[in-house]
Amino acid sequence: MAIETMVTPGGVRAVMEGLAATYRGRGSVELGEPYRVLVSTVISQRTREEQTTAVSQRVFARYPDMASLAAADEKELLVLLAGSEYREAKGPRLIAMATILLEKYGGRVPDDIDALLALPGIGRKTANCVLIYAFNREAICVDTHMHKIANRLGWVTTKTPEQTEKALEVVMPRDLWAGSNRLFLQHGRAICLSGAPPLCSRCPVRPWCAYGQEPTARKR
Ligand code: SF4
């Protein structure tokens, strides 16, 4: 197959369509209730998907809304968070976050990036995920998978996920932003691996990938 131009809107769209076809249904955005999206996104930080789902179900059964989470007993919450990484930090942060949202926003989750970033334990990745999955906003949620793959594709040359987010806002058509995280997450887990050579010979988007075209690149 001919090598396409790496960083054009058409090339970017071809990659996203290739990923969407490979990981069917994984690029769609399913909206959730803002309280649950926010809390489960915090629980998901550095935590596997299966654990996130199980822990979130336990937490929501005990604390179904912002008021109950703000009033939570920290020790009890830490027990429920078992399975979520860094729970000792997340527990008090979740309570502090719920307390702030209750006092300042009447228990609502704000649909504003700066207001979200002002909350304890909320970085750009979490804030953007909340904007996408709770409020259907156009945003790019850049995690380590997306940062790594965007650099391998040659779309960006960046050192941090925050830099990648800004660079992708220029490179990626807006209608592709919201669903991109789920597709890159799947691709990073299945083929474009971290901590091991990416499986380029099995990659559906290799014709559009800078790394995938390098003859000297380590590939298998
Ligand atoms: S060709 Fe290789 S480096 Fe490029 S996206 Fe595919 S697996 Fe990743």
Boltz pocket constraint, residues with backbone or C-beta under 6 A from the ligand:
constraints:
  - pocket:
      binder: B
      contacts: [[A, 149], [A, 152], [A, 153], [A, 191], [A, 192], [A, 193], [A, 198], [A, 199], [A, 200], [A, 203], [A, 204], [A, 205], [A, 206], [A, 209], [A, 210], [A, 211], [A, 212], [A, 213]]
      max_distance: 6.0
